[in-house]
């Protein structure tokens, strides 16, 4: 059953358990994606400094309601696409 389900579906949302103060939160994950490309046919993920990514993550979590986890997509194209669908 699980295998059949995964074969039919190609895009899944995810919930995330986090901690804000002393409480658990059950909110959403957001993905940050930055790529370097000349023509859009191929692209590599941008090698952003960790301190910059940390700052972006902290601002998103603290300023965007409903987000408690930030991930950074390091998939190049190919195999990935530049945009998420």
N, C-alpha and C positions, 0 to 999 in steps of 0.2 A: 504494500500500500504506500509506504513512504517513498519507495523508488519511483512508482508510477506518478506520484504527486510531483516529485522533483523534476521528472522528465517533462511534464506538461508546463511547468511554470519556469520563467526565466528571470523574474525580478521579485525580490522579497524585501519588505520593510522589516525593520528590526526595532524592538524596544530595548531600553537600556536601564539597568539598575545603577544608580549612583548615590552619592552622599552629598547633601548640602547642609552644612552645620552638623547637627547631631541626628538628622533624619535621612532615611532612605528616600530616594526619588525614583519614580518610574516614568521616564520621559523618552525622548527621541535622540537618535544619533544623527549627526550631520557629517558629511564628508567634504573636505576641502581638496580641490584638484587644481594643480597648476602645471602646465606643460610648456615646453619650449619646442616650437615648430617653425619651419620656414614656409612650407607650402601647404600644410595641413594633411598631407598624405602620410607622413610619419611624424612622430613626436616622442620626445623623452620627457619624463617628469622633471620638474624644476627642482634642483638641489637647493632648497631653501634652508637657511641657518636654523638650527634647533631653537635658539632663543627667540627668533621671529615667530616660528610655529607655536612655541609656548605662549607668547603674547597673544597671538590670534586666537588660540584655543581658550585662554582665560577670558578674553573679551567676549567671545561668542557665548560661552557658558554663563557668564555673569550678566550679559546684556540681552540675550535672546531667550525669551520665555519658552519653556518646553524642550530645551536642549540640555542634556547632561553629559554628553560624550562627543568628542570631536576626533575624527580620524583623518589621516592624510593619505591620499591615494597615490601610490608610486608605480602604477602600471603604465608602461610605455605603450605606444601605438606603432605597429601591432604588438601584442595580440589585442589590447583594449582599443576602444575608440576614445576620441578626445572628450566627447560629451557622454553623459549618462543618459540612458533612455529608460 
